[in-house]
């Protein structure tokens, strides 16, 4: 409901409902952080919703001593590599798809957008087969390639919508000045579609960073383990040391939380772009 | 904002960007998304243990899998999962979206908090809730002994609903964002006219907000239904399908059949079923939203 009406009584019911969902949202996160600060032996005796009597960072130290930084760097490598390639190939393709205006380009766009309807989960068996056949099983590259592929439809959709709004005259005048397509791409399309690239980049970074399915089926050694999968294995490794497991969970979310604090607006628009129209 | 400036065909034919610019994107997309989609259909007619060479098996895998009572049970569980998830997520997301579209300060602050679940990986959320819902050491101990000691994830009658709640916790914020954006696009003049007509808060919601959100409702519903049909990650981390088979929905059934029992053929059959049901569902939803029928449906629903 729009709030631009002045003579209105406050919406008490709405506020109460909103508050209920705040509690529902916050309690698990509050519990997560609180428990990660508890001593292992206190976990069994203290009230889980009250602050620890004797807070400690022991759990975090244990996690950091158990290869957390390696998993973090694996996640960083996979995310950065995937996002850079996604942005580059999607931008190139979008320039072609918007400006070519041929039956081939229109057909290609339709084909790529059809990809929006492919459920990733349903393709994991052939993806696994392909990765094994290519000899890439259990490597970081195995995680990067499918992540790029499944990111392309939505990325192209968002970028194409943006490139379309670049006035045709700008392209034509650059052509008239003798600029090649590579130059137009770098000097015109790239700078003008920066907001779309930022949106796509943020959205895909979050997707790849938090992705669980591909790491689960395409890797097994700890040397190529990424963060979400490491949480799963920490759970087996630390077993009864629940504060340590939850410290790992908290640590894994910290980079994203930092990004959220710095660029909340971009993150929010990144998540809904492509669907909000 | 999607004004199509299609330049004259003749001019662009000479000067338009070359096809090779699209080749890298098409190569990735074709090799790792489109090809696997076709591949899963082929593999559903094969016998393969995940290690050796796939062997042709004809329709055997299909007949075995489709007539298997376990598959049917998983299918039914999936229907319950999808429907109950929708009945939980859709109203909550709609109300939260409308709520956070308001410009009050406290609502903006609430909206920041609502967003938080979107930052966590499904592994992180699954592990946190497993611990939180633990009957011995989780939330239950926060209150006096004897209350809330329900074993949410361990009771076969409750586990599926507990999973549905956690999945909802995870996805409601995203859909609330869609609704928030939708509500903010509704012209204020519509509300002003409604107020002049003496419409109260409920009538404004019922006769202005809901009909104006028609397309957002369709988009969000499609994403919710098709998304939960193929949802896997969080259920896997929370319960792994258990206790017994209580939460073994189809996508999980596919994973466990393929990567735990090494029966890639039957697993591919389930994958094809998921694709077909998913596509059918999206087509059906876009069909009913394309005509005027959606409007009357909403009138009936509200």
Interface residues (C-beta under 8 A of the other chain):
Chain A: X1 X2 X3 X4 X5 X8 X11 X14 X15 X17 X18 X19 X21 X22 X24 X25 X26 X27 X28 X29 X31 X32 X35 X43 X44 X47 X48 X49 X50 X85 X88 X89 X90 X92 X93 X95 X96 X97 X99 X100 X101 X102 X104 X105 X108 X111 X112 X115 X117 X118 X119 X120 X121 X122 X123 X124 X125 X126 X127 X128 X129 X130 X145 X146 X148 X149 X150 X152 X153 X156 X161 X164 X165 X167 X168 X175 X181 X184 X185 X206 X209 X210 X211 X212 X213 X216 X217 X227 X228 X229 X231 X232 X235 X242 X245 X246 X249 X252 X253 X256 X257 X260 X264 X268 X271 X272 X275 X276 X277
Chain B: X1 X2 X3 X4 X5 X6 X7 X9 X12 X13 X15 X16 X17 X18 X19 X21 X22 X24 X25 X26 X28 X29 X31 X32 X33 X34 X35 X36 X37 X39 X40 X43 X50 X54 X92 X95 X96 X98 X99 X100 X101 X102 X103 X104 X106 X107 X110 X112 X113 X114 X115 X116 X117 X118 X119 X120 X121 X122 X123 X124 X125 X127 X128 X129 X131 X132 X137 X138 X139 X141 X142 X169 X172 X173 X174 X177 X178 X181 X182 X183 X186 X188 X191 X192 X195 X201 X204 X205 X209 X219 X223 X226 X229 X230 X231 X232 X233 X236 X237 X251 X254 X255 X258 X259 X264 X267 X268 X271 X272 X274 X275 X278 X279 X282
